[in-house]
């Protein structure tokens, strides 16, 4: 994944091609680059018009396994929470699925290899890394020193971040 792409023109920015894994039928995460079909955000751009989408919650998708307990998958697989982000007025779909288990642990780059069971690939806006699943309802924090258990986009799941 090339996250160092810089543009010297004002083209509005858009989703790119390529990307990583993801939930069934979502095509994964958008890659770097791409061609925008959006208007330029400069002074000649039309004003933003709210599409009038109603407020809505997340759609409960498939729960194929238990990510917290790492049960419901084959021995060489990891159970991971997923989110399929909605476009325009569509809502997000969240759930869990089984994926091949990798070897990545807390802080490892997950653009080049999969995370181990009990870890999930997350982004903090600067890159993608493996983060340990944790119990956000526990009285004590089981995260490594300097990290805290924070909520994930998938309700009921938390990661060390």
Secondary structure, DSSP 8 states (H G I E B T S, - for coil): --TT---SS-------S-----STTS--S--S-----S--SSTTS-------------EEEEE-SBTTTTBSS-TTEEEEEEEE---TT---EEEEEEEE---B-TT-BSSSS-B-TTEEEEE-SS-EEEEEEE-TTSSS--S-TT--EEE-SSTT-EEE-
